[in-house]
């Protein structure tokens, strides 16, 4: 029996395809991640009017920097990092705002509310809307996008212990909002 090469992982396949400018792969990635990327940027920034531009710029940056993705981490970690940095840079340039200090207007339309179909989903959306963006972001990346603490650290640029603390504090704030808003919502 001959010793064969280990099977190529999904991330390695994507890295190889990006390096070779495989348009079919790019189309597959856009189809697979477009919705998640758009949803992430809306939740992150609450600036729906700019999201389409940021998403397009993200895909252009993916193509421009295709050789930088080495396939050692999940593609979505790299993709969300690019999108986050583009959006934050754009917000800083245009509004002198950082995601950590951005406050949403209390009546801002929420994608959570738009997507909610049940009473609990509405309550969860309302509770999420009330917590600070740095906590909301890590909760979304962890529980909605299913990223690991290490991957969230890569996306946000925060050390893993900080990510863990933000998740813990975000859950505590969310729990407090959930329990306190049971009658009000």
C-alpha positions as CSV (number, residue, x, y, z in Angstrom):
1,X,0.0,0.0,0.0
2,X,1.3,3.4,-0.9
3,X,1.3,6.4,1.4
4,X,-1.0,9.0,-0.1
5,X,-1.1,12.7,0.5
6,X,-3.6,13.9,3.1
7,X,-6.9,15.0,1.6
8,X,-7.1,18.7,0.8
9,X,-9.2,20.6,3.3
10,X,-12.0,23.0,2.3
11,X,-9.9,25.9,3.4
12,X,-6.9,24.7,1.3
13,X,-9.1,24.2,-1.7
14,X,-10.4,27.7,-1.4
15,X,-6.8,29.1,-0.9
16,X,-5.6,27.2,-4.0
17,X,-8.6,28.4,-6.1
18,X,-8.2,32.0,-5.0
19,X,-4.5,31.9,-5.9
20,X,-5.4,30.6,-9.4
21,X,-8.2,33.1,-9.8
22,X,-10.8,30.4,-10.2
23,X,-13.9,32.3,-11.2
24,X,-16.2,29.4,-10.5
25,X,-14.9,29.2,-7.0
26,X,-15.3,32.9,-6.5
27,X,-18.9,32.6,-7.6
28,X,-19.4,29.7,-5.2
29,X,-18.0,31.7,-2.4
30,X,-20.1,34.8,-3.1
31,X,-23.2,32.6,-3.3
32,X,-22.3,30.8,0.0
33,X,-21.2,33.8,2.0
34,X,-23.0,36.9,0.5
35,X,-26.0,36.7,2.9
36,X,-23.9,36.0,6.0
37,X,-21.5,38.8,5.1
38,X,-24.3,41.3,4.5
39,X,-26.0,40.2,7.8
40,X,-22.8,40.5,9.7
41,X,-22.1,44.1,8.5
42,X,-25.7,45.2,9.2
43,X,-25.5,43.8,12.7
44,X,-22.0,45.2,13.3
45,X,-22.6,48.7,12.1
46,X,-26.4,49.3,11.9
47,X,-25.7,51.3,8.7
48,X,-27.8,49.4,6.1
49,X,-27.3,52.1,3.5
50,X,-23.5,51.4,3.3
51,X,-23.5,47.7,3.6
52,X,-23.8,46.9,-0.2
53,X,-20.7,49.0,-0.9
54,X,-18.8,47.3,1.9
55,X,-19.8,43.9,0.7
56,X,-18.7,44.7,-2.8
57,X,-15.4,46.2,-1.5
58,X,-14.8,43.1,0.6
59,X,-15.1,40.8,-2.4
60,X,-12.8,43.1,-4.4
61,X,-10.3,43.0,-1.6
62,X,-10.6,39.2,-1.4
63,X,-9.6,39.0,-5.1
64,X,-6.8,41.6,-4.7
65,X,-5.3,39.8,-1.7
66,X,-6.1,36.2,-2.8
67,X,-2.5,35.2,-2.3
68,X,-2.6,36.2,1.3
69,X,-5.2,33.6,2.3
70,X,-3.2,30.5,3.1
71,X,-6.0,28.1,4.0
72,X,-4.7,27.5,7.6
73,X,-7.9,29.0,9.0
74,X,-11.5,29.0,8.0
75,X,-12.3,31.2,5.0
76,X,-15.1,33.0,6.8
77,X,-12.7,34.2,9.5
78,X,-10.5,35.9,6.9
79,X,-13.6,37.2,5.0
80,X,-15.2,38.7,8.1
81,X,-11.9,40.3,9.1
82,X,-11.6,42.0,5.8
83,X,-15.2,43.2,5.9
84,X,-14.9,44.5,9.5
85,X,-11.7,46.4,8.7
86,X,-13.2,48.0,5.6
87,X,-16.4,49.0,7.4
88,X,-14.6,50.4,10.4
89,X,-12.0,52.3,8.3
90,X,-14.9,53.8,6.2
91,X,-16.8,54.8,9.3
92,X,-13.7,56.4,10.9
93,X,-13.0,58.3,7.7
94,X,-16.6,59.5,7.2
95,X,-17.9,59.8,10.8
96,X,-15.0,59.6,13.2
97,X,-16.7,56.7,14.8
98,X,-15.4,53.3,16.0
99,X,-17.5,50.2,16.4
100,X,-16.7,50.1,20.1
101,X,-18.2,53.6,20.6
102,X,-21.0,53.5,18.1
103,X,-24.4,53.9,19.7
104,X,-27.4,52.9,17.8
105,X,-30.4,55.3,17.7
106,X,-33.1,53.7,19.9
107,X,-35.6,53.5,17.1
108,X,-33.1,52.1,14.5
109,X,-34.5,49.3,12.3
110,X,-33.0,46.0,13.4
111,X,-32.4,43.1,11.1
112,X,-33.2,40.9,14.1
113,X,-36.7,42.4,14.3
114,X,-37.1,42.1,10.5
115,X,-36.3,38.5,10.6
116,X,-38.1,37.6,13.8
117,X,-41.2,35.4,13.5
118,X,-42.0,34.5,17.1
119,X,-42.5,36.4,20.4
120,X,-39.2,35.1,21.8
121,X,-37.3,36.1,18.7
122,X,-38.7,39.6,19.0
123,X,-37.7,39.7,22.6
124,X,-34.2,38.5,21.8
125,X,-33.9,41.1,19.0
126,X,-34.9,43.8,21.3
127,X,-32.5,42.6,24.0
128,X,-29.6,42.4,21.6
129,X,-30.4,45.9,20.3
130,X,-29.8,47.3,23.8
131,X,-26.3,45.8,24.5
132,X,-23.1,47.6,23.5
133,X,-21.8,46.9,20.0
134,X,-18.6,45.2,21.3
135,X,-20.6,42.6,23.1
136,X,-23.2,42.3,20.4
137,X,-20.5,41.6,17.8
138,X,-18.8,38.8,19.7
139,X,-22.2,37.2,20.5
140,X,-23.1,37.3,16.9
141,X,-19.8,35.9,15.7
142,X,-19.9,33.1,18.3
143,X,-23.5,32.0,18.3
144,X,-24.8,33.1,14.9
145,X,-21.7,32.6,12.7
146,X,-20.4,29.8,14.9
147,X,-16.8,31.1,15.0
148,X,-14.4,29.8,17.7
149,X,-12.9,32.2,20.2
150,X,-9.6,32.1,18.3
151,X,-11.4,33.0,15.1
152,X,-13.3,35.8,16.7
153,X,-10.0,37.1,18.1
154,X,-8.7,37.2,14.5
155,X,-11.7,39.0,13.2
156,X,-11.9,41.6,16.0
157,X,-8.2,42.0,16.7
158,X,-8.8,41.4,20.4
159,X,-6.9,38.8,22.4
160,X,-8.7,35.5,23.1
161,X,-9.1,36.3,26.8
162,X,-10.8,39.6,25.9
163,X,-13.1,37.9,23.5
164,X,-14.0,35.4,26.2
165,X,-14.7,38.2,28.6
166,X,-16.8,40.1,26.1
167,X,-18.9,37.0,25.4
168,X,-19.4,36.4,29.1
169,X,-20.3,40.0,29.8
170,X,-22.5,40.2,26.7
171,X,-24.4,37.1,27.8
172,X,-24.8,38.6,31.2
173,X,-26.2,41.8,29.8
174,X,-28.4,39.9,27.4
175,X,-29.7,37.7,30.2
176,X,-30.4,40.9,32.3
177,X,-32.3,42.5,29.4
178,X,-34.2,39.3,28.7
179,X,-35.3,38.8,32.3
180,X,-36.0,42.5,32.8
181,X,-37.9,42.9,29.6
182,X,-40.1,39.8,30.0
183,X,-43.1,41.9,30.9
184,X,-42.2,45.0,28.8
185,X,-41.6,43.3,25.5
